[in-house]
Amino acid sequence: MNWTWFHKLGSPKWFYDISGRWLPWLSVAAALLLAVGTVWGLAFAPPDYQQGNSFRIIYIHVPAAILAQSCYIMLAVAGVVGLVWKMKLADVALQCAAPIGAWMTFVALLTGAVWGKPTWGAWWVWDARLTAMLILLFLYFGVIALGQSISNRDSAAKACAVLAIVGVVNIPIIKYSVDWWNTLHQPATFKVTEKPAMPAEMWVPLLIMVIGFYCFFAVVLLLRMRLEVLKRESRASWVKAEVERSL
C-alpha cells in the first residue's frame, strides 16, 4: 500500500495547496445539501404521529450530535498521529477542530432541551445520554483551555493530545447509553444493521442534513487550519510567496 499521501500530510505547504482545491467543492456541496435538507425536513416531511411538528428539530439536533461525537474521535486520532509520528499538522487539526466540536455539542444540547420540553415536560433531565453529552462539552473546553494556557507549543500539543485520547472513552458511553441504562432518550435514529424506523420521506432529508453538516464541518475546519498554518509558517518562503501572490 502506498502511504505517500499520509506522509504528505506532514507538509504544511502540500496541505495548504490541496485544501485550496477542495474548499470550493465542499462549500458548494455543504450549501446545497443543507438547503435541500432544511427545506425538505421543515416544509415537506410529514409530521410525526406522536410528536407532531415538534419532531422537526431532529433535522438540526441529530446531525449536530453525530458531528460532535465524530469530531472528538477526529481529535483523538489527530492526537495519536501527533504523538506517534510527530506531525505538527495533526496538532493544527486538533486545535482548530476543538472549537467547532464544542459548538456542535452546544447546539445538540440546546436543541435537545428545546425538543425535550414538549416531549418530556422538562428542559433538562439527568439522563445518561444528556449527561454524557455535557461531559463531552467539558472535554472540548478542556482541550481548548489546555491549548491556550500552555505557552510552549510542543508541550501544549502533547497535553491536548493526551486529553483527547483519554476523553474518547466517553464516545461509546454516549452511543450505547440508551442500551446500557433505562433512559428517557430515544434509541439511535440510524443503525447500520437495521432498517430505519421512520419512513423514507422523514429519514432521507435527515441523512442529507447529516452529510451537509459534515461538509460544513470540513469547510470550516479547512479554513481555520489554513489560517493557522499561515500563522505558524509565517517565516517560510512559500508563505511569503503565497502572500505576495494574493496581493
C-alpha positions in Angstrom: 0.0 0.0 0.0 1.3 3.4 -0.9 1.4 5.7 2.2 2.9 8.7 0.3 -0.3 10.6 0.8 -0.1 10.1 4.6 3.5 11.4 4.8 2.5 14.4 2.6 0.1 15.4 5.4 3.1 16.4 7.4 3.9 19.1 4.8 2.1 22.4 5.6 2.6 23.6 2.0 1.1 20.5 0.5 -1.9 20.7 2.8 -2.4 24.4 2.0 -2.3 23.7 -1.7 -4.6 20.6 -1.7 -7.1 22.1 0.7 -7.4 25.2 -1.5 -8.6 22.8 -4.3 -11.1 21.0 -2.0 -12.7 24.1 -0.5 -14.9 25.3 -3.4 -16.3 21.8 -4.0 -17.0 21.3 -0.3 -18.5 24.7 0.1 -21.0 24.2 -2.8 -21.8 20.7 -1.5 -22.5 22.0 2.0 -24.7 24.8 0.8 -26.8 22.6 -1.5 -27.2 19.8 1.0 -28.1 22.0 3.9 -30.6 24.0 1.8 -32.3 20.9 0.4 -32.3 19.1 3.7 -33.6 22.1 5.7 -36.5 22.8 3.2 -37.4 19.1 2.8 -37.3 18.4 6.5 -39.0 21.5 7.8 -41.6 22.1 5.0 -42.3 18.8 3.2 -41.6 15.9 5.7 -44.9 14.7 7.2 -45.5 15.4 11.0 -44.7 12.6 13.5 -47.8 10.6 14.6 -46.9 11.1 18.2 -44.9 14.4 18.5 -46.5 16.3 15.6 -44.3 19.1 14.1 -42.1 19.3 17.2 -40.1 16.4 15.9 -38.7 18.6 13.1 -36.0 19.8 15.4 -34.4 16.4 14.7 -33.1 17.8 11.5 -30.7 20.0 13.5 -30.3 18.1 16.7 -29.3 14.7 15.3 -26.7 16.0 12.7 -25.2 18.3 15.4 -25.0 15.4 17.9 -23.4 13.0 15.4 -20.9 15.6 14.2 -20.0 16.5 17.8 -19.1 12.9 18.6 -17.3 12.3 15.2 -15.3 15.5 15.8 -14.0 14.3 19.1 -13.0 11.0 17.6 -11.0 13.0 15.0 -9.3 14.9 17.9 -8.2 11.6 19.4 -6.9 10.3 16.0 -5.0 13.6 15.5 -3.6 13.2 19.0 -2.3 9.7 18.2 -0.8 10.9 14.9 0.8 13.9 16.7 2.3 11.8 19.5 3.5 8.8 17.4 4.5 10.4 14.1 5.2 13.9 15.4 3.2 15.6 12.7 2.7 19.3 13.6 -0.2 19.4 11.2 -2.0 17.0 13.5 -1.9 19.5 16.3 -3.2 22.2 13.9 -6.1 19.9 13.1 -6.8 19.2 16.8 -6.6 22.8 17.9 -8.8 24.0 15.0 -11.4 21.3 15.3 -12.0 21.5 19.1 -14.0 24.8 19.0 -16.1 23.5 16.1 -16.8 20.4 18.1 -17.7 22.4 21.2 -20.2 24.5 19.2 -21.8 21.4 17.7 -22.1 19.8 21.2 -23.7 23.0 22.5 -26.1 23.1 19.6 -27.0 19.4 20.2 -27.6 20.1 23.9 -29.6 23.3 23.2 -31.9 21.7 20.5 -32.2 18.6 22.7 -33.5 20.8 25.6 -36.0 22.5 23.2 -37.1 19.1 22.0 -37.3 17.7 25.5 -39.7 20.3 26.8 -42.8 19.3 24.8 -41.7 15.6 24.8 -40.6 15.0 28.4 -42.2 18.1 30.1 -38.7 19.4 31.1 -35.9 21.3 29.6 -33.3 19.1 31.2 -33.1 15.8 33.0 -30.0 14.0 34.2 -30.5 11.3 31.6 -27.4 9.1 30.8 -27.0 10.4 27.3 -27.6 14.0 28.1 -25.1 13.8 31.0 -22.5 12.1 28.7 -23.0 14.8 26.1 -22.5 17.5 28.8 -19.3 15.8 29.8 -18.3 15.8 26.1 -18.7 19.6 26.1 -16.5 19.9 29.1 -13.9 17.7 27.4 -13.9 20.1 24.5 -13.5 23.0 26.8 -10.6 21.2 28.5 -8.8 20.7 25.2 -9.3 24.4 24.2 -8.2 25.6 27.6 -5.0 23.5 27.6 -4.1 24.7 24.1 -4.4 28.3 25.1 -2.9 28.1 28.6 0.4 26.4 27.9 2.8 28.8 26.1 5.2 26.1 24.8 3.6 24.8 21.6 5.1 21.3 21.8 4.0 20.9 25.4 0.5 22.2 24.7 0.2 19.8 21.7 1.2 16.8 23.9 -1.2 17.7 26.7 -4.1 18.3 24.3 -3.4 15.0 22.5 -3.3 13.0 25.8 -6.6 14.6 26.9 -8.2 13.9 23.5 -7.2 10.3 23.6 -8.3 9.7 27.2 -11.6 11.5 26.7 -12.6 9.4 23.7 -13.7 6.7 26.1 -16.8 9.0 26.6 -17.9 8.4 23.0 -19.1 4.8 23.3 -20.8 5.8 26.6 -22.8 8.4 24.6 -23.6 5.9 21.8 -24.6 2.9 24.0 -26.1 4.8 27.0 -29.7 4.2 25.8 -28.9 0.4 25.6 -27.0 0.1 28.9 -29.3 2.2 31.1 -33.0 2.9 31.3 -33.1 6.4 29.8 -35.7 8.8 28.6 -33.8 9.4 25.4 -35.0 7.5 22.4 -32.7 4.9 20.7 -30.4 5.8 17.8 -32.2 7.1 14.7 -29.8 5.4 12.3 -28.3 1.9 12.7 -26.1 0.3 10.1 -27.5 -3.2 10.8 -31.2 -2.2 11.0 -33.8 -0.6 8.7 -34.7 3.0 9.8 -37.8 3.1 11.9 -39.0 6.3 10.1 -40.5 6.3 6.7 -38.2 7.4 3.8 -39.8 10.9 3.5 -38.6 11.5 7.0 -35.1 9.9 7.2 -33.9 10.8 3.7 -33.8 14.6 4.5 -32.2 13.7 7.8 -29.5 11.8 6.0 -29.0 14.8 3.7 -28.6 17.1 6.7 -26.1 14.8 8.3 -23.9 14.8 5.2 -24.4 18.5 4.8 -23.2 19.1 8.4 -20.1 17.0 7.7 -19.4 19.1 4.5 -19.9 22.3 6.5 -17.6 21.0 9.2 -14.9 20.2 6.6 -15.2 23.7 5.1 -14.9 25.5 8.5 -12.1 23.2 9.6 -10.0 23.7 6.4 -10.4 27.4 6.6 -9.3 27.5 10.2 -6.4 25.2 9.6 -5.2 27.2 6.6 -5.2 30.3 8.6 -3.3 28.6 11.5 -0.8 27.1 9.1 -0.1 30.6 7.7 0.5 31.9 11.2 2.8 29.1 12.2 4.7 29.0 9.0 4.8 32.8 8.6 8.6 32.8 8.1 8.6 30.1 5.5 9.5 31.2 1.9 6.4 29.5 0.5 4.1 31.6 2.8 5.8 34.8 1.7 5.3 33.8 -1.9 1.7 32.9 -1.2 1.0 36.3 0.4 2.7 38.2 -2.4 0.6 36.3 -5.0 -2.6 37.1 -3.2 -1.8 40.9 -3.1 
